[in-house]
Amino acid sequence: GAVAAAACSIGFPSLIRAQGLNEKLQVGFIAAGGQAGSHTGQSHRAGLQCVAFAEVDKTRWGGVLGKKGWEQAAGYTDWRKVFEKHGKELDVVFVATPDHTHFAPSMTAVSMGIHCYTEKPLTWSVREAQLLAAAYARNPKVVTQMGNQGHGGAGWRRAYEYVKAGAVGEIKEFHTWTNRPIWPQGGDRPEGSDAIPVTLDWNAWIGPAPMRPYKKGVYHSFNWRGIVDFGSGALGDMACHTTDGIYAIMNPGYAATAEPIIMTGPVKDQWPAGMVVKSTYRAKV
């Protein structure tokens, strides 16, 4: 999340020490607009040097090229070129694309020995997360972090202290909720198509997802979150925040079961407009 992007200055202390105090970390960005704006801004303020970046929408390239000292960074609409042409120069990359394109650049970075910071949710699917976790295990010297806004906040730390001190007694269940979605969700795929802007690489935006016509304002640059092919809906977008503290405090492991109690509308092209999910965890011995 936004504030978690400070990881570029505080999340990689071992990298900074390894480089030496007078050397700048060489960084690449996979996305330059939206959430990536936090990454580029924090990285620039921390004194990192941008080597290259990928951003499918050229109207957002100024987020990198407009920063003093980064004017010569190489820009591409295809993220693969960042690694193909600059992989040997990079110390770390930040990945902040839509959910469906988190996996491939993150996997590429780790496989090449490049430290990687990937926005939440880590991947679009459970299987992708499993494959990425396995890659992390094979490359233990690569530093990785998933961006999850608020994880280091004082509130969660205080809650952790309360629970560990026994101040709240035995926790048998917890409830969490969100006001999301604040984007279109629960409907059908819109019909028709619009002209693709000359500044947008639509093929690169679609990436590994099934191709579909471009529709202005429907997918790029924010509303993809409610679309099954691209996002993970309100549950995937927000549960990582609202349940984060419980996982950090109690470490319950994977849910044994997850049951949808209420679901508003069928899942077709978009995730349901509303949902209540009951997850059950195995008791720890």
Helices and strands as residue ranges (DSSP letters): G 3-6, H 7-10, H 13-19, E 26-30, H 36-45, E 49-54, G 58-60, H 62-65, E 74-76, H 80-86, E 92-95, G 99-101, H 103-111, E 115-119, H 126-138, E 144-147, H 154-164, H 202-206, G 223-226, H 233-242, H 244-250, E 257-264, E 274-280
